[in-house]
């Protein structure tokens, strides 16, 4: 079929695993599948990365301190990584997260990632109106019949995404659909302290030029939670249907999708923090936001996204009244 003339000339499908989701977290592994203009695989590349700190949620990415002790530092793989990104559109599932992590690592290495545009496969799926129950990678893979072998392993996640992206791209081309491309502005200076990093991510005002500025997002209107509020989350315990959960700051998974998952599990999505809030989910508990400040004042329990997502797997049913 005639290929749309305005489509990019090549793609770099990327996945990174990290020590966490906060602005000062680090990459522990990275993978790139290079694709042609029509989505055919050219080659692939993978490397573990020594994050120079605790590797974080090993139960998710499977990489321990011992496994990463002899891995190269990001500065040592930056040139090879750049060679595989250069001149291509960066493609990732929830691409803003992967781009932020990559851009920050290059800034720490006093370099600039050679990426001008990114494409998020979640946004592409929405534009194509794919009949998906949700926008998780495994759901997209199942829709296109792609086998997932090692979830949260950067190389396999990149492979799965590359195989799911190809038919998505071809479907978009048949429909002459404009691709949801976004500009990637470089980070030219990165604060070395966690608090400075949080400030840069929150407002884009620190240092010499952060590239992203979170915009206003309208709250999604959902039906009322059918369960009564059982009270606060008890650290170390289970989530219970009816708990009031508030979210603050950047999330790895698209915020709306994360809230949808919580709502489907029977939780109440709170737009603000009050004395009745059961839990605040944030990847930056030191951020100068009103929700974090109120949670601290009220003694509201705080969890990061990784821990919260893990707990979502087994939400306890609401107590019988």
C-alpha positions as CSV (number, residue, x, y, z in Angstrom):
1,X,0.0,0.0,0.0
2,X,1.1,3.6,-0.5
3,X,3.0,4.7,2.6
4,X,2.1,8.1,4.2
5,X,4.9,10.5,3.1
6,X,4.9,12.3,6.4
7,X,5.7,9.3,8.5
8,X,9.2,9.0,10.2
9,X,12.0,7.2,8.5
10,X,12.8,4.8,11.4
11,X,12.0,4.0,15.0
12,X,13.9,3.0,18.2
13,X,11.6,0.9,20.4
14,X,12.9,1.4,23.9
15,X,12.4,-0.1,27.3
16,X,14.2,0.8,30.5
17,X,14.0,-0.8,34.0
18,X,14.8,1.5,36.9
19,X,15.5,1.7,40.6
20,X,12.2,3.4,41.1
21,X,9.9,6.1,39.6
22,X,11.1,9.3,41.3
23,X,13.1,12.0,39.5
24,X,16.4,10.9,41.2
25,X,16.0,7.2,40.4
26,X,18.4,5.5,38.0
27,X,18.3,3.1,35.0
28,X,19.3,-0.5,35.8
29,X,18.8,-2.0,32.3
30,X,18.0,-0.7,28.8
31,X,17.0,-2.3,25.5
32,X,16.5,-0.9,22.0
33,X,14.9,-2.6,18.9
34,X,15.7,-0.6,15.8
35,X,12.9,-0.6,13.2
36,X,12.5,0.5,9.6
37,X,10.1,3.1,8.4
38,X,7.4,0.3,8.1
39,X,8.1,-1.3,11.5
40,X,10.3,-4.2,10.4
41,X,13.1,-5.2,12.9
42,X,16.6,-4.3,11.9
43,X,18.5,-5.3,15.1
44,X,18.3,-5.2,18.8
45,X,20.6,-4.4,21.8
46,X,20.4,-4.8,25.6
47,X,22.6,-3.9,28.5
48,X,22.4,-4.0,32.3
49,X,23.5,-0.7,33.9
50,X,25.1,-0.2,37.3
51,X,22.9,2.4,39.0
52,X,25.6,3.2,41.6
53,X,22.9,2.7,44.3
54,X,20.4,0.1,45.6
55,X,18.6,-1.5,42.5
56,X,15.2,-0.9,44.0
57,X,12.3,-3.3,43.3
58,X,14.2,-6.4,42.5
59,X,10.9,-8.4,42.7
60,X,9.8,-6.4,39.6
61,X,12.9,-6.3,37.3
62,X,14.8,-9.2,38.8
63,X,18.2,-7.4,39.0
64,X,20.1,-7.5,42.3
65,X,23.1,-5.5,43.5
66,X,25.3,-8.6,43.0
67,X,24.1,-8.9,39.4
68,X,24.8,-5.3,38.6
69,X,28.1,-4.9,40.5
70,X,30.1,-5.5,37.3
71,X,27.7,-3.9,34.9
72,X,28.8,-0.8,33.0
73,X,27.9,2.7,34.3
74,X,25.5,4.7,32.2
75,X,28.3,6.9,31.0
76,X,30.1,3.9,29.6
77,X,27.1,2.8,27.5
78,X,25.9,6.3,26.6
79,X,27.6,6.4,23.2
80,X,26.3,3.0,22.1
81,X,22.8,3.9,23.3
82,X,22.9,7.2,21.5
83,X,24.0,5.5,18.3
84,X,20.9,3.3,18.4
85,X,18.6,6.3,19.1
86,X,20.0,8.8,16.7
87,X,17.9,9.9,13.8
88,X,14.9,7.8,15.0
89,X,11.6,8.4,16.8
90,X,11.8,6.9,20.3
91,X,8.8,4.5,20.8
92,X,7.8,3.3,24.2
93,X,4.8,2.2,26.2
94,X,4.0,5.3,28.2
95,X,6.9,7.0,26.4
96,X,7.1,10.1,28.7
97,X,8.5,7.9,31.5
98,X,11.2,6.2,29.4
99,X,12.1,9.6,27.8
100,X,12.5,11.3,31.2
101,X,14.6,8.5,32.6
102,X,16.9,8.5,29.5
103,X,17.2,12.3,29.4
104,X,18.1,12.5,33.0
105,X,20.8,9.9,32.7
106,X,22.3,11.7,29.7
107,X,22.2,15.0,31.7
108,X,24.1,13.3,34.6
109,X,26.7,12.2,32.1
110,X,27.0,15.8,30.7
111,X,25.5,14.7,27.4
112,X,22.3,15.1,25.4
113,X,20.2,12.2,24.2
114,X,20.0,12.4,20.4
115,X,16.2,12.1,20.3
116,X,13.9,14.7,18.7
117,X,10.6,13.0,18.8
118,X,8.8,10.3,20.8
119,X,5.7,8.2,20.2
120,X,3.7,6.6,23.0
121,X,2.1,3.3,22.0
122,X,-0.7,4.0,24.6
123,X,-1.6,7.1,22.7
124,X,-1.4,5.3,19.4
125,X,-3.7,2.6,20.7
126,X,-6.2,5.2,21.7
127,X,-6.0,6.9,18.4
128,X,-6.6,3.6,16.6
129,X,-9.6,2.9,18.9
130,X,-8.3,-0.6,19.6
131,X,-10.8,-2.7,21.5
132,X,-8.6,-3.1,24.6
133,X,-9.9,-3.8,28.2
134,X,-7.0,-1.5,29.4
135,X,-3.8,-0.1,28.1
136,X,-1.2,-2.4,29.8
137,X,1.5,-3.8,27.6
138,X,0.4,-7.4,28.2
139,X,-3.1,-6.4,27.0
140,X,-1.8,-4.8,23.8
141,X,0.5,-7.8,23.2
142,X,-2.4,-10.3,23.6
143,X,-4.5,-8.2,21.2
144,X,-1.9,-8.7,18.5
145,X,-1.1,-12.3,19.5
146,X,2.4,-11.5,20.7
147,X,3.9,-13.9,23.3
148,X,5.3,-12.2,26.4
149,X,8.1,-14.4,27.9
150,X,9.7,-12.3,30.6
151,X,7.6,-9.4,31.8
152,X,9.7,-6.4,33.2
153,X,12.8,-7.6,31.5
154,X,13.9,-4.7,29.3
155,X,14.9,-6.8,26.3
156,X,11.7,-8.9,26.2
157,X,9.5,-5.9,26.9
158,X,11.1,-4.1,24.0
159,X,10.7,-7.1,21.8
160,X,7.0,-7.4,22.7
161,X,6.4,-3.7,22.1
162,X,8.2,-3.8,18.7
163,X,6.1,-6.7,17.6
164,X,2.9,-5.0,18.7
165,X,3.9,-1.6,17.3
166,X,4.4,-3.0,13.8
167,X,0.7,-3.9,13.1
168,X,-0.4,-0.7,15.0
169,X,1.8,1.4,12.6
170,X,0.6,-0.4,9.6
171,X,-3.1,0.0,10.7
172,X,-2.4,3.7,11.2
173,X,-0.9,4.0,7.7
174,X,-3.9,2.3,6.1
175,X,-6.1,4.8,7.8
176,X,-3.8,7.7,6.9
177,X,-3.9,8.5,10.6
178,X,-1.5,11.2,11.8
179,X,0.9,9.7,14.3
180,X,0.8,11.1,17.9
181,X,4.4,12.4,17.8
182,X,5.7,14.6,20.6
183,X,8.8,16.8,20.7
184,X,11.6,15.7,23.0
185,X,13.4,18.8,24.3
186,X,16.8,18.0,25.9
187,X,17.7,18.4,29.6
188,X,20.8,20.6,29.6
189,X,21.4,20.7,33.3
190,X,20.3,18.3,36.0
191,X,20.3,19.0,39.7
192,X,22.4,16.4,41.6
193,X,20.3,16.5,44.8
194,X,17.0,14.6,45.2
195,X,15.2,17.7,46.3
196,X,16.5,19.7,43.4
197,X,15.6,16.9,41.0
198,X,12.0,16.8,42.4
199,X,11.7,20.6,42.0
200,X,12.9,20.4,38.4
201,X,10.4,17.6,37.6
202,X,7.6,19.4,39.4
203,X,8.0,22.8,37.9
204,X,10.7,22.9,35.3
205,X,12.4,25.8,37.1
206,X,15.7,24.4,38.4
207,X,19.0,24.2,36.5
208,X,19.5,25.3,33.0
209,X,16.6,23.8,31.1
210,X,14.4,20.9,32.1
211,X,12.4,19.6,29.1
212,X,9.0,18.7,30.5
213,X,6.3,20.7,32.2
214,X,3.3,18.8,33.5
215,X,0.1,20.3,32.3
216,X,-3.3,20.6,33.8
217,X,-5.4,17.4,33.6
218,X,-9.2,17.4,34.1
219,X,-10.4,14.8,36.6
220,X,-12.2,11.9,35.0
221,X,-15.8,11.6,36.1
222,X,-16.4,8.2,37.6
223,X,-19.5,6.7,39.3
224,X,-19.4,6.7,43.1
225,X,-17.5,4.0,44.8
226,X,-20.1,1.4,46.0
227,X,-18.2,0.5,49.2
228,X,-17.9,2.3,52.5
229,X,-14.6,3.7,53.5
230,X,-12.9,1.1,55.9
231,X,-10.4,3.7,57.1
232,X,-6.7,4.2,56.6
233,X,-4.4,1.8,55.0
234,X,-2.3,-0.1,57.5
235,X,1.4,-0.3,56.4
236,X,2.3,-3.8,55.6
237,X,-1.3,-4.8,55.2
238,X,-3.7,-5.2,52.3
239,X,-5.7,-2.6,50.4
240,X,-9.4,-2.9,51.2
241,X,-12.3,-2.1,48.8
242,X,-13.7,1.4,49.6
243,X,-10.4,2.9,50.7
244,X,-10.0,6.5,49.6
245,X,-6.8,6.8,47.5
246,X,-5.2,10.1,46.3
247,X,-2.4,10.4,43.7
248,X,0.3,13.1,43.5
249,X,3.1,13.8,41.0
250,X,4.4,11.8,38.0
251,X,3.6,8.2,37.6
252,X,5.2,5.5,35.3
253,X,1.9,4.2,34.2
254,X,-0.4,6.9,32.6
255,X,-2.2,8.5,35.6
256,X,-5.7,7.9,34.2
257,X,-4.9,4.2,33.6
258,X,-3.5,3.8,37.1
259,X,-6.6,5.4,38.6
260,X,-8.8,3.2,36.4
261,X,-7.1,0.1,37.7
262,X,-7.6,1.3,41.3
263,X,-11.3,2.1,40.7
264,X,-11.9,-1.3,39.0
265,X,-10.4,-2.9,42.1
266,X,-13.0,-1.2,44.3
267,X,-11.1,1.8,45.6
268,X,-12.4,5.3,45.8
269,X,-10.3,7.8,43.8
270,X,-9.9,11.0,45.8
271,X,-9.0,14.3,44.1
272,X,-7.5,15.8,47.3
273,X,-6.2,14.7,50.6
274,X,-8.3,15.0,53.8
275,X,-8.5,13.4,57.2
276,X,-10.7,10.7,55.5
277,X,-8.0,9.8,52.9
278,X,-6.8,6.2,53.4
279,X,-3.6,6.5,51.4
280,X,-1.5,8.8,49.2
281,X,0.4,7.4,46.2
282,X,3.4,9.4,45.2
283,X,6.8,8.6,43.8
284,X,8.2,11.8,45.4
285,X,7.2,12.1,49.1
286,X,9.4,15.2,49.5
287,X,7.7,17.2,46.7
288,X,6.4,20.6,47.8
289,X,2.8,19.8,46.8
290,X,-0.4,20.5,48.7
291,X,-1.3,16.8,48.7
292,X,2.0,15.8,50.2
293,X,1.9,18.5,52.8
294,X,-1.6,17.6,53.9
295,X,-0.7,13.9,54.0
296,X,2.2,14.8,56.3
297,X,0.0,17.0,58.5
298,X,-2.8,14.4,58.8
299,X,-0.4,11.4,59.2
300,X,-1.9,9.8,56.0
301,X,0.1,6.7,54.9
302,X,2.2,7.2,51.8
303,X,3.2,4.5,49.2
304,X,5.1,4.8,46.0
305,X,3.6,3.6,42.7
306,X,5.5,0.3,42.6
307,X,4.3,-0.8,46.0
308,X,0.8,0.4,45.3
309,X,0.6,-1.5,42.0
310,X,1.9,-4.6,43.8
311,X,-0.9,-4.3,46.4
312,X,-3.5,-3.8,43.6
313,X,-3.1,-7.5,42.7
314,X,-4.9,-8.6,45.8
315,X,-7.4,-6.0,47.2
316,X,-9.4,-7.4,50.1
317,X,-13.2,-7.4,49.7
318,X,-15.1,-4.7,51.6
319,X,-16.2,-5.9,55.0
320,X,-19.8,-7.1,55.3
321,X,-22.1,-4.5,56.9
